[in-house]
Amino acid sequence: MQALIFTIFIQAFAYLIENIYAYFTVTLHLTIWNEKINITCILIISIILGLLFSFFANNDKFHKVLRKLKITRETSYSSEWFSAFSERITYVVLHLKDERRIYGWPLEWPTEPNKGHFLLNQASWLLENNDEVRLETVDVVLVDASNVELVEFMKKTWEE
């Protein structure tokens, strides 16, 4: 379905550009529109539209406008999981299934809750009495997502 929609947009833009080009052909003594120009135009439009749609799909700006206009409640993210990590740039506490907790800065996180790994920087183990055991000799910690039961996003304590 997306391919069909993109094809329609690309063809419509190519048609528009061809007509604008035809208008200026006589005035500016341009080469008559031909198949090579058409393919080049379609290629350029495809790249620009692909990058543009990719940009909007990965930052939620388009859906943010739609939510303000009360057209939708959806985000452009693939899931609530992905949305939570994309919108909250902060430290996290991972509650593991064996009741241990690890705190750190998420450099990477899985796209799905049960597959993949968390890559935590500045990691610390949190003990039951809320003491913190810093892993100072460790650069990063890789945590299997299937072992994570709950994710806490910490409140920001710095100026935005």
N, C-alpha and C positions, 0 to 999 in steps of 0.2 A: 504494500500500500504506500509506504514512504517513497519507494522508487517511482511510482506513478505520480505522486504529488510533486516530487522534485522534477520529474520530466515535464510536467505541465508548467511549473514555474520557469524552468530553464528555457523551454520553447517560447513561452510568452515574452520573457526578457529578450531572447534572441530576435523575435519578430519585431519588438519595439525598437531595438538597436538597428535592425536592418532598415526600418522605415526612417529613422532619424538619419542614418547613413545615406539613404537614397535622397533625402531632402538636401543634404550638403554635398552630394556627389557633383552636381552641376556647378555649384558656387565655388567649391574648393578644388575642382578638377580631380576628384578622387577616382580610384579604380572602381569599376562596376562590381557590385556585390557578387561574389562567386562562392563556390563550395569550400575553397580553402579559408576564405574569410569567415564563412559560416561556422566551420568546424573550430577554428581558432576562437571565435566569439563564444560558442557553446562551451568550449573547454575552460575559458577564463570565467564565464558565468558559473559553471559547475564548481570550480575551485572556490570562488568567492562565496557562493551560497552554502557550500559544504562547511567552510570555515565559520561563516556567520551562524548557521544553525547549530554547529558544534559548540560555539561560544555560548549561545543562549541556552542550550540544553545542559551545560555544565555549571552555570552560575545562577540559575533561577530568576534572572532579571525579567524575562518575558512573562513568566507566570506570576511574578510579584505584581506586575501591572494589572494582569487579569484578576488577581485576588482583590486588589484595591477597587477595581471596577465591579466587584461582586459577580464576576462571570464564572469563576471556578474557585475551589478551595484546594486544588491540587498544586503540587510543586513540579518542577521539571526533572526532579531527581528520580532515579529508578526505584527507590524504596524509602521508607521512613528511616531505615538504618543509615543509608547513604546520606540522606538529608541531615540527620542528627550530627554526623561527623563533619559534613561540609559547612554547616552553619555555626558550629561551635568550635572555635579554635582556642583550645584551652587544655590544661592537664586533665587526665582521666584516672579513675581508679577502676581497675578490672577486678571483679569478684570472681574468683575461680571456683569451680565445682567442688574442690576439696576444702573450701572455706578459707583459703588464703586470699590475701588482697595485695595487688601490686599497683603502685602509683607511678605515673610517668607522663612524658610528653609524647603523644602519638605522631610519629613520623609517617607511618603508613598503617592502614587498617584494611580489613577485608571488605569486599563489596557485598558480601552476604554474611549474616550472623554466624553460621555454622561451618563455613569453609574459609580457609586461608589463615593468615597470621596477623597479629598486631606487632608492629615494630616500635618499641618504646625507648625513648632517650631519657636520661636523667632519672632512671628507675630507682624505686625504693620499695621494700616490702613493708607493709603496714601490719603491725602486731595488734592483738586483741585489745590492749590497753591504749591503742592509738599511738604508740611509739613507732618511730620510723627507723628502719635499717637501710641506710643509703648504700647503694651498690656503686661505690666510688671508683672501683677499679674496672667497672664494666662500661663499655661504650654504649651498647644498645642491647635490649632484651627482645627476643622473638617469642611471642606467646601464641600458642595454637588457639584459634577462635573457638574450636569445639570444646575447649576447657573453660570458656568464659560463660558465666551464668548471668552476670549483670554488669553494666557499664555505668559509672558515675561520671558526669561532666562537672568539673569543679567551677565554682564561681570565679570570674576574673578578678584579680586583686591588683591589677595594674591599670593605668589610664589607657583608654582606647585611642 
